[in-house]
Amino acid sequence: MTEQVIDPKAVNDVYEMIKTAKHPVLWAGLGMKDAQAEVIAFSEKFSVPVLTTAPATGVIPTDHPNFMGSRGRLGTKPAFEVTQAADLIILAGTNYPFSRFLPQGIKFVQINNSLADLGKQRDVDLAILADGKQFFKALNQVGEAIPTTPFLKAAQADKRNWDAWLDKVADDDSDGLTPEAVIRAIKDNSADDAVFGLDVGNNLMWAIRQLPFNKQQKLTMSSWFGTMGYGLPAAIAGKLSFPNSQVFNIAGDGGFSMVMQDLLTQVQYDMPIINVVLENKAFGFIQHEKIAASQEPYGINFIGADWAGFADSMGAIGLKVTDLASLKAAFAKINELQQSGNTKPILIDAKIKNVDPADTSFMPIDPTQFDQATIDSFNKTANLFDQPALQDLLDE
Protein backbone atom coordinates (compact mmCIF):
# COMPACT_ATOMS: atom_id res chain seq x y z
CA MET A 1 0.00 0.00 0.00
CA THR A 2 1.26 3.47 -0.86
CA GLU A 3 2.23 5.48 2.20
CA GLN A 4 -0.25 8.30 2.68
CA VAL A 5 1.09 11.77 3.33
CA ILE A 6 -0.19 12.71 6.78
CA ASP A 7 -0.80 16.37 7.60
CA PRO A 8 1.66 17.22 10.41
CA LYS A 9 -0.58 20.03 11.63
CA ALA A 10 -3.44 17.57 12.16
CA VAL A 11 -1.09 15.27 14.07
CA ASN A 12 0.08 18.08 16.32
CA ASP A 13 -3.47 19.33 16.84
CA VAL A 14 -4.55 15.90 18.09
CA TYR A 15 -1.50 15.63 20.30
CA GLU A 16 -2.23 19.00 21.91
CA MET A 17 -5.84 17.94 22.53
CA ILE A 18 -4.66 14.74 24.22
CA LYS A 19 -2.21 16.67 26.41
CA THR A 20 -4.87 19.05 27.69
CA ALA A 21 -7.59 16.42 28.17
CA LYS A 22 -8.09 14.84 31.57
CA HIS A 23 -10.24 11.95 30.37
CA PRO A 24 -9.33 11.07 26.76
CA VAL A 25 -10.75 7.92 25.15
CA LEU A 26 -9.94 6.18 21.86
CA TRP A 27 -12.89 4.52 20.11
CA ALA A 28 -11.70 2.27 17.29
CA GLY A 29 -13.74 0.66 14.53
CA LEU A 30 -13.14 -1.81 11.73
CA GLY A 31 -11.14 0.78 9.83
CA MET A 32 -8.38 0.11 12.38
CA LYS A 33 -8.42 -3.69 11.99
CA ASP A 34 -4.90 -3.75 10.51
CA ALA A 35 -3.54 -1.23 13.00
CA GLN A 36 -3.33 -3.24 16.22
CA ALA A 37 0.31 -2.35 16.86
CA GLU A 38 -0.41 1.35 16.35
CA VAL A 39 -3.45 1.27 18.64
CA ILE A 40 -1.52 -0.47 21.41
CA ALA A 41 1.41 1.92 21.09
CA PHE A 42 -0.88 4.95 21.18
CA SER A 43 -2.83 3.73 24.20
CA GLU A 44 0.30 2.89 26.16
CA LYS A 45 2.26 6.02 25.26
CA PHE A 46 -0.53 8.50 25.95
CA SER A 47 -2.33 6.60 28.76
CA VAL A 48 -5.64 6.38 26.90
CA PRO A 49 -8.31 3.71 27.53
CA VAL A 50 -9.59 2.06 24.35
CA LEU A 51 -13.05 0.98 23.24
CA THR A 52 -13.89 -0.79 20.03
CA THR A 53 -17.16 -1.11 18.22
CA ALA A 54 -18.50 -4.65 18.68
CA PRO A 55 -17.62 -5.78 15.12
CA ALA A 56 -14.07 -4.45 15.65
CA THR A 57 -13.45 -6.52 18.79
CA GLY A 58 -9.81 -7.60 18.64
CA VAL A 59 -8.43 -4.36 17.18
CA ILE A 60 -6.68 -4.19 20.55
CA PRO A 61 -6.17 -7.52 22.37
CA THR A 62 -9.13 -8.19 24.63
CA ASP A 63 -6.82 -8.99 27.54
CA HIS A 64 -4.91 -5.71 27.27
CA PRO A 65 -5.36 -3.76 30.53
CA ASN A 66 -6.32 -0.60 28.61
CA PHE A 67 -9.15 -2.30 26.69
CA MET A 68 -12.57 -1.42 28.06
CA GLY A 69 -14.85 -3.40 25.72
CA SER A 70 -17.69 -1.97 23.65
CA ARG A 71 -20.52 0.39 24.46
CA GLY A 72 -24.22 -0.38 24.05
CA ARG A 73 -26.31 -3.51 24.58
CA LEU A 74 -23.29 -5.58 23.57
CA GLY A 75 -21.04 -3.58 25.84
CA THR A 76 -19.48 -3.47 29.27
CA LYS A 77 -19.81 -1.33 32.38
CA PRO A 78 -16.31 0.17 32.07
CA ALA A 79 -16.86 1.07 28.41
CA PHE A 80 -20.08 2.87 29.28
CA GLU A 81 -18.53 4.70 32.20
CA VAL A 82 -15.35 5.91 30.53
CA THR A 83 -17.30 7.34 27.59
CA GLN A 84 -19.74 9.05 29.94
CA ALA A 85 -16.82 10.59 31.83
CA ALA A 86 -14.72 11.44 28.76
CA ASP A 87 -13.79 15.00 27.87
CA LEU A 88 -12.17 13.92 24.57
CA ILE A 89 -13.19 11.04 22.33
CA ILE A 90 -11.14 10.07 19.29
CA LEU A 91 -13.26 8.13 16.79
CA ALA A 92 -10.87 6.21 14.55
CA GLY A 93 -11.96 4.10 11.60
CA THR A 94 -15.61 4.14 12.58
CA ASN A 95 -18.84 5.87 11.70
CA TYR A 96 -20.37 4.73 14.98
CA PRO A 97 -24.06 5.62 14.66
CA PHE A 98 -24.82 6.02 18.35
CA SER A 99 -22.14 8.63 19.03
CA ARG A 100 -24.88 11.23 18.61
CA PHE A 101 -26.37 10.05 21.92
CA LEU A 102 -23.24 10.63 23.99
CA PRO A 103 -23.22 13.47 26.53
CA GLN A 104 -22.80 17.02 25.34
CA GLY A 105 -19.63 18.89 26.19
CA ILE A 106 -17.25 16.19 24.97
CA LYS A 107 -14.69 17.22 22.37
CA PHE A 108 -14.65 14.89 19.38
CA VAL A 109 -11.92 14.05 16.91
CA GLN A 110 -12.83 11.81 13.98
CA ILE A 111 -10.23 10.11 11.81
CA ASN A 112 -11.63 8.36 8.76
CA ASN A 113 -10.59 7.64 5.19
CA SER A 114 -14.13 8.33 3.95
CA LEU A 115 -15.01 11.99 3.52
CA ALA A 116 -18.73 11.17 3.62
CA ASP A 117 -18.40 9.68 7.12
CA LEU A 118 -16.67 12.65 8.74
CA GLY A 119 -19.16 14.39 11.01
CA LYS A 120 -22.00 12.27 9.66
CA GLN A 121 -23.27 11.04 13.00
CA ARG A 122 -22.23 13.93 15.20
CA ASP A 123 -20.59 17.33 14.88
CA VAL A 124 -16.88 16.97 15.57
CA ASP A 125 -14.29 19.48 16.76
CA LEU A 126 -11.61 18.12 14.44
CA ALA A 127 -12.24 16.05 11.31
CA ILE A 128 -9.24 14.33 9.73
CA LEU A 129 -9.42 12.64 6.33
CA ALA A 130 -6.71 10.00 6.62
CA ASP A 131 -5.99 6.31 6.86
CA GLY A 132 -6.15 5.44 10.55
CA LYS A 133 -3.09 3.18 10.61
CA GLN A 134 -0.90 5.77 8.91
CA PHE A 135 -2.21 8.61 11.08
CA PHE A 136 -1.56 6.82 14.35
CA LYS A 137 1.87 5.75 13.16
CA ALA A 138 2.67 9.45 12.76
CA LEU A 139 0.94 10.47 15.98
CA ASN A 140 2.92 7.91 17.99
CA GLN A 141 6.14 9.65 16.94
CA VAL A 142 5.09 12.99 18.41
CA GLY A 143 5.63 14.35 21.90
CA GLU A 144 6.53 12.85 25.23
CA ALA A 145 4.90 9.83 26.80
CA ILE A 146 2.20 10.55 29.37
CA PRO A 147 2.55 8.58 32.64
CA THR A 148 -0.43 6.50 33.75
CA THR A 149 -3.14 8.98 34.65
CA PRO A 150 -5.66 8.66 37.50
CA PHE A 151 -8.35 8.25 34.83
CA LEU A 152 -6.61 5.32 33.14
CA LYS A 153 -5.80 3.74 36.50
CA ALA A 154 -9.46 3.93 37.55
CA ALA A 155 -10.60 2.62 34.15
CA GLN A 156 -8.25 -0.36 34.42
CA ALA A 157 -9.60 -1.16 37.88
CA ASP A 158 -13.16 -0.82 36.57
CA LYS A 159 -12.43 -3.36 33.82
CA ARG A 160 -10.74 -5.77 36.23
CA ASN A 161 -13.79 -5.61 38.50
CA TRP A 162 -16.09 -6.26 35.54
CA ASP A 163 -14.10 -9.30 34.41
CA ALA A 164 -13.99 -10.64 37.97
CA TRP A 165 -17.77 -10.21 38.20
CA LEU A 166 -18.28 -12.22 35.01
CA ASP A 167 -16.21 -15.02 36.55
CA LYS A 168 -18.20 -14.94 39.79
CA VAL A 169 -21.45 -15.17 37.85
CA ALA A 170 -20.04 -18.05 35.81
CA ASP A 171 -18.95 -19.91 38.97
CA ASP A 172 -22.48 -20.08 40.41
CA ASP A 173 -24.70 -22.84 39.01
CA SER A 174 -26.73 -23.20 42.21
CA ASP A 175 -29.96 -22.29 40.43
CA GLY A 176 -29.00 -23.25 36.89
CA LEU A 177 -26.17 -23.05 34.38
CA THR A 178 -25.27 -19.48 33.42
CA PRO A 179 -24.48 -18.39 29.87
CA GLU A 180 -21.34 -16.73 31.24
CA ALA A 181 -20.10 -20.18 32.32
CA VAL A 182 -20.64 -21.60 28.84
CA ILE A 183 -18.84 -18.73 27.10
CA ARG A 184 -16.00 -18.98 29.62
CA ALA A 185 -15.65 -22.68 28.83
CA ILE A 186 -15.46 -21.85 25.12
CA LYS A 187 -12.81 -19.23 25.91
CA ASP A 188 -10.77 -21.70 27.96
CA ASN A 189 -10.95 -24.42 25.29
CA SER A 190 -10.59 -22.40 22.09
CA ALA A 191 -7.48 -22.37 19.95
CA ASP A 192 -5.35 -19.29 19.34
CA ASP A 193 -6.59 -19.17 15.73
CA ALA A 194 -10.22 -20.07 16.45
CA VAL A 195 -12.95 -18.68 14.20
CA PHE A 196 -16.27 -17.67 15.77
CA GLY A 197 -19.55 -17.39 13.88
CA LEU A 198 -21.79 -15.38 16.20
CA ASP A 199 -25.57 -15.41 15.93
CA VAL A 200 -27.85 -12.55 16.93
CA GLY A 201 -29.39 -12.15 20.38
CA ASN A 202 -28.26 -12.33 23.98
CA ASN A 203 -25.76 -14.99 22.90
CA LEU A 204 -23.92 -12.28 20.95
CA MET A 205 -23.84 -10.04 24.01
CA TRP A 206 -22.34 -12.76 26.19
CA ALA A 207 -19.86 -13.76 23.48
CA ILE A 208 -18.55 -10.26 22.79
CA ARG A 209 -18.08 -9.64 26.51
CA GLN A 210 -16.02 -12.77 27.15
CA LEU A 211 -14.49 -14.42 24.10
CA PRO A 212 -10.73 -14.04 23.65
CA PHE A 213 -9.43 -11.99 20.73
CA ASN A 214 -5.82 -11.64 21.76
CA LYS A 215 -4.04 -13.91 19.27
CA GLN A 216 -5.11 -14.77 15.73
CA GLN A 217 -8.79 -15.41 16.53
CA LYS A 218 -11.43 -14.15 14.11
CA LEU A 219 -15.13 -13.37 14.42
CA THR A 220 -18.01 -12.67 12.13
CA MET A 221 -21.36 -11.26 13.17
CA SER A 222 -24.40 -9.70 11.53
CA SER A 223 -23.28 -6.15 12.19
CA TRP A 224 -26.14 -3.62 12.32
CA PHE A 225 -28.52 -5.92 10.37
CA GLY A 226 -29.31 -8.21 13.31
CA THR A 227 -30.00 -11.29 11.16
CA MET A 228 -31.04 -14.19 13.37
CA GLY A 229 -29.79 -17.56 12.17
CA TYR A 230 -26.49 -16.04 11.07
CA GLY A 231 -24.18 -18.10 13.26
CA LEU A 232 -24.51 -21.54 11.64
CA PRO A 233 -23.96 -20.53 8.00
CA ALA A 234 -21.23 -18.11 9.15
CA ALA A 235 -19.45 -21.03 10.81
CA ILE A 236 -19.72 -23.07 7.61
CA ALA A 237 -18.16 -20.16 5.71
CA GLY A 238 -15.49 -19.92 8.40
CA LYS A 239 -14.59 -23.59 8.05
CA LEU A 240 -14.42 -23.34 4.27
CA SER A 241 -12.23 -20.25 4.53
CA PHE A 242 -9.98 -21.57 7.31
CA PRO A 243 -10.19 -25.37 7.01
CA ASN A 244 -7.36 -25.99 9.48
CA SER A 245 -8.77 -23.77 12.21
CA GLN A 246 -11.11 -24.62 15.05
CA VAL A 247 -14.53 -23.10 14.25
CA PHE A 248 -17.41 -22.31 16.60
CA ASN A 249 -21.04 -21.41 15.95
CA ILE A 250 -22.52 -19.71 19.02
CA ALA A 251 -26.28 -19.25 18.92
CA GLY A 252 -29.38 -19.10 21.05
CA ASP A 253 -32.09 -21.68 20.55
CA GLY A 254 -34.23 -19.08 18.78
CA GLY A 255 -31.64 -18.29 16.14
CA PHE A 256 -30.41 -21.87 15.78
CA SER A 257 -33.91 -23.24 15.20
CA MET A 258 -34.25 -20.99 12.14
CA VAL A 259 -31.40 -22.74 10.31
CA MET A 260 -30.94 -25.99 12.20
CA GLN A 261 -31.41 -28.09 9.07
CA ASP A 262 -28.01 -26.98 7.82
CA LEU A 263 -26.38 -29.03 10.53
CA LEU A 264 -26.86 -31.76 7.91
CA THR A 265 -24.65 -29.74 5.54
CA GLN A 266 -21.89 -29.79 8.14
CA VAL A 267 -22.30 -33.57 8.42
CA GLN A 268 -22.33 -34.11 4.66
CA TYR A 269 -19.11 -32.19 4.10
CA ASP A 270 -17.22 -33.46 7.15
CA MET A 271 -17.03 -30.13 8.95
CA PRO A 272 -16.09 -30.63 12.63
CA ILE A 273 -17.62 -27.31 13.65
CA ILE A 274 -18.47 -26.89 17.34
CA ASN A 275 -22.06 -25.62 17.48
CA VAL A 276 -23.07 -24.20 20.85
CA VAL A 277 -26.81 -23.76 21.40
CA LEU A 278 -27.64 -21.65 24.45
CA GLU A 279 -31.18 -22.75 25.21
CA ASN A 280 -33.14 -20.34 27.40
CA LYS A 281 -36.46 -21.07 25.67
CA ALA A 282 -36.97 -17.42 24.74
CA PHE A 283 -36.05 -14.64 22.36
CA GLY A 284 -34.04 -13.09 25.17
CA PHE A 285 -32.91 -9.93 23.41
CA ILE A 286 -36.52 -9.08 22.52
CA GLN A 287 -37.62 -10.13 25.98
CA HIS A 288 -35.45 -7.37 27.43
CA GLU A 289 -37.01 -4.78 25.14
CA LYS A 290 -40.46 -5.85 26.27
CA ILE A 291 -39.46 -5.68 29.93
CA ALA A 292 -37.99 -2.22 29.43
CA ALA A 293 -41.15 -1.06 27.65
CA SER A 294 -43.49 -2.67 30.25
CA GLN A 295 -45.08 -4.77 27.50
CA GLU A 296 -46.55 -8.23 27.73
CA PRO A 297 -44.01 -10.94 26.79
CA TYR A 298 -46.12 -11.99 23.81
CA GLY A 299 -44.62 -14.36 21.23
CA ILE A 300 -41.14 -14.65 22.72
CA ASN A 301 -41.26 -17.95 24.63
CA PHE A 302 -41.03 -21.48 23.24
CA ILE A 303 -40.81 -25.02 24.51
CA GLY A 304 -37.19 -25.89 23.74
CA ALA A 305 -35.95 -29.15 22.30
CA ASP A 306 -33.53 -32.01 22.72
CA TRP A 307 -30.86 -30.35 20.58
CA ALA A 308 -28.26 -32.99 21.43
CA GLY A 309 -30.66 -35.72 20.32
CA PHE A 310 -31.40 -33.76 17.16
CA ALA A 311 -27.69 -33.57 16.41
CA ASP A 312 -27.25 -37.31 16.92
CA SER A 313 -30.16 -38.03 14.57
CA MET A 314 -28.51 -35.89 11.87
CA GLY A 315 -25.22 -37.78 12.11
CA ALA A 316 -23.47 -35.20 14.28
CA ILE A 317 -22.31 -35.58 17.88
CA GLY A 318 -24.66 -34.17 20.51
CA LEU A 319 -23.59 -33.28 24.04
CA LYS A 320 -26.06 -32.04 26.64
CA VAL A 321 -24.88 -29.80 29.47
CA THR A 322 -26.91 -28.61 32.44
CA ASP A 323 -24.35 -27.58 35.07
CA LEU A 324 -20.65 -26.83 35.52
CA ALA A 325 -19.73 -30.52 35.90
CA SER A 326 -21.40 -31.61 32.67
CA LEU A 327 -20.01 -28.54 30.90
CA LYS A 328 -16.48 -29.51 31.92
CA ALA A 329 -17.08 -33.11 30.84
CA ALA A 330 -18.44 -31.98 27.46
CA PHE A 331 -15.34 -29.97 26.63
CA ALA A 332 -13.09 -32.79 27.81
CA LYS A 333 -14.91 -35.01 25.30
CA ILE A 334 -14.58 -32.37 22.57
CA ASN A 335 -10.84 -32.06 23.19
CA GLU A 336 -10.52 -35.83 22.99
CA LEU A 337 -12.47 -35.89 19.71
CA GLN A 338 -10.37 -33.12 18.21
CA GLN A 339 -7.12 -34.85 19.14
CA SER A 340 -8.34 -38.08 17.53
CA GLY A 341 -9.04 -36.36 14.19
CA ASN A 342 -12.84 -36.21 14.43
CA THR A 343 -14.55 -34.96 11.26
CA LYS A 344 -18.13 -34.82 12.54
CA PRO A 345 -19.79 -31.61 13.66
CA ILE A 346 -20.43 -31.33 17.39
CA LEU A 347 -23.40 -29.69 19.07
CA ILE A 348 -23.38 -28.59 22.69
CA ASP A 349 -26.95 -28.41 23.97
CA ALA A 350 -26.48 -25.94 26.83
CA LYS A 351 -29.55 -25.70 29.06
CA ILE A 352 -29.01 -22.25 30.58
CA LYS A 353 -31.21 -20.31 32.93
CA ASN A 354 -33.21 -17.54 31.31
CA VAL A 355 -31.74 -14.36 32.78
CA ASP A 356 -31.98 -10.83 31.46
CA PRO A 357 -28.35 -9.73 30.93
CA ALA A 358 -27.06 -6.52 32.46
CA ASP A 359 -28.10 -3.71 30.14
CA THR A 360 -24.97 -1.67 29.55
CA SER A 361 -26.53 0.73 27.04
CA PHE A 362 -27.41 3.05 29.91
CA MET A 363 -26.30 2.53 33.50
CA PRO A 364 -27.54 4.94 36.20
CA ILE A 365 -24.74 4.20 38.66
CA ASP A 366 -22.71 7.42 38.90
CA PRO A 367 -23.19 8.70 42.49
CA THR A 368 -22.67 12.29 41.31
CA GLN A 369 -25.62 11.96 38.92
CA PHE A 370 -28.06 9.54 40.61
CA ASP A 371 -29.40 8.94 44.10
CA GLN A 372 -28.52 5.79 45.98
CA ALA A 373 -32.00 4.29 45.61
CA THR A 374 -31.74 4.50 41.81
CA ILE A 375 -28.26 3.01 41.83
CA ASP A 376 -29.28 0.15 44.16
CA SER A 377 -32.35 -0.61 42.07
CA PHE A 378 -30.33 -0.84 38.86
CA ASN A 379 -27.61 -2.99 40.42
CA LYS A 380 -30.22 -5.37 41.81
CA THR A 381 -32.01 -5.68 38.48
CA ALA A 382 -28.72 -6.25 36.63
CA ASN A 383 -27.27 -8.52 39.34
CA LEU A 384 -24.22 -6.27 39.55
CA PHE A 385 -22.14 -6.69 42.69
CA ASP A 386 -18.57 -6.00 43.82
CA GLN A 387 -18.31 -3.25 41.21
CA PRO A 388 -17.79 0.29 42.47
CA ALA A 389 -18.73 3.04 40.03
CA LEU A 390 -15.91 4.56 38.00
CA GLN A 391 -16.48 7.83 39.88
CA ASP A 392 -15.85 6.06 43.19
CA LEU A 393 -12.63 4.62 41.80
CA LEU A 394 -11.55 8.08 40.65
CA ASP A 395 -12.23 9.44 44.13
CA GLU A 396 -10.05 6.85 45.89
Secondary structure, 3 states (H helix, E strand, C coil): CCCCCCCHHHHHHHHHHHHHCCCEEEEECHHHCCCHHHHHHHHHHHCCCEEECHHHCCCCCCCCCCEEECCCCCCCHHHHHHHHHCCEEEEECCCCHHHHHCCCCCEEEEEECCHHHCCCCCCCCEEEECCHHHHHHHHCCCCCCCCCCHHHHHHHHHHHHHHHHHHHHHHCCCCCECHHHHHHHHHHHCCCCCEEEECCCHHHHHHHHHCCCCCCCEEEECCCCCCCCCHHHHHHHHHHHCCCCCEEEEEEHHHHHHHHHHHHHHHHCCCCCEEEEEECCECHHHHHHHHHCCCCCCCCECCCCCHHHHHHHCCCEEEEECCHHHHHHHHHHHHHHHHCCCCCCEEEEEEECCCCCCCCCCCCCCCCCCCHHHHHHHHHHHCCCCCCCHHHHHHC
